[in-house]
Amino acid sequence: MNIHEHQAKELYRQYGIPTPDGFAAFSVAEAVEGAKKLPGPIWVVKAQIHAGGRGKGTFKEKDAGDKGGVRLAKSIDEVKTFAEQMLGKTLVTVQTGPAGKVVNRIYVENGSAIERELYLSALVDRASSRVAFIASQAGGMNIEDVAHDTPEQIHTMTIDPATGFEPFHGRKIAFALGLKGDQVKACGKLIENLYRMVIEKDMSLLEINPLIVTKDGKLICLDGKMNFDSNALYRHPEIVAYRDLSEEDPAELEASKHDLAFIKLDGNIGCLVNGAGLAMATMDIIKLYGEEPANFLDVGGGASKEKVQAAFQLILADPSVKGILVNIFGGIMRCDIIAEGVIAAAREMAIKVPLVVRLEGTNVELGKKLLRESGLKIIPADDLDDAAKKITQEVKKAA
């Protein structure tokens, strides 16, 4: 689960992490009122969407100005103008795709006198089973470009969960960032508080780009991108309260109501699979045979007939789907239950695109028998390779 920058900065303040003062605004009047509460003389007006690259983004609307989603205002009147230009407009960035995202809220923040821009992030490193901090003196830039072009500028440090944060961790990051004097001590406290926040809030990602050094030598977190482990949200109602449903894909939001793992993709073959690994393999083999998957969809290990029907509804709601591949390995899940769900969905929704079903595992013969006797136009497959061949051939035939 993602949150907005202004919400991330609320968490910063709770953990004693330095960040500029600011106010979230859902209207032009709120933006002006917030700016008046800040000392100025420079204010920063930031579009709030769940995507990076806002500063370099462009708005679709002609009346939205041409300065991107992060703008410096030198007066209250400029704050008002920028708020009018941003709110309700569609911002397109490298991470939103061409469709962009509508800006429903903005953040008005006090300006900062920037001396240096640095990069700092923390994430769960699966290879080491630790929280890893990534630091670079090349802040304010696309970190992917830095890693590709000048990897020597990227420094990584992991923290052993058995010991937790130790002072040398802070010093190591400080030296990697080229900090000196009192800044080293300030960096140590910053890393300690960030690590505590990441652990206590079950974050999977924290990114600060840029972390700045001000002209008077202070460290300030000027940005905040946070992602939380969805599986741990039951422990954090205060984080769930930050959820902005308007930022989520409607199909993925609907999938979450049925406890389905669903991600919309750009292909034309809908996939209904149980198990994340098998779902990935299914998408790979579809690509191997020259077509593209329309989604990642994992119905889980104990899906009911109703859950399978809900999965079909999600797939068929996508007009780009020209065929459906059901690939089920019944371990915990029974193949006859899947077959019943497939049959019920096919009858209820009058599926008109080719449907290939591959079943294997518990009660597989009963499942296949139900499909054969259903009277529906369901194409059986013996294995995954056979299933991929058949669905891609059917889609190409219908094109």
Disulfide bonds with the S-S distance in Angstrom:
none
